[in-house]
């Protein structure tokens, strides 16, 4: 039997992969301008940003929405 396909465009994409792609595309400075989150503007790192985004649903949603907008 075939497995049903998910309609979630983020299925199988890790938060780390999303963040790395956004940083590669925009850089920390521009990313901090697009999404005003302190972890992007003050001593940014992947590790600290992931910690914050995993604990903060509204911020994670903004990051995921930006990622989806550049995928189209």
Residue pairs with C-beta under 8 A, 6 or more apart in sequence:
9 68
9 71
10 18
10 64
10 67
10 68
13 67
15 50
15 53
15 54
15 60
15 63
16 46
16 50
18 63
18 64
18 67
19 46
19 49
19 50
19 53
19 63
20 46
21 67
21 70
22 31
22 63
22 66
22 67
22 70
23 31
23 46
25 70
26 34
28 40
28 41
28 44
29 41
31 40
32 40
32 41
32 44
34 66
35 59
35 62
35 63
35 66
37 49
37 52
37 59
37 62
39 48
39 49
39 52
39 53
40 49
52 59
53 59
53 60
53 63
54 60
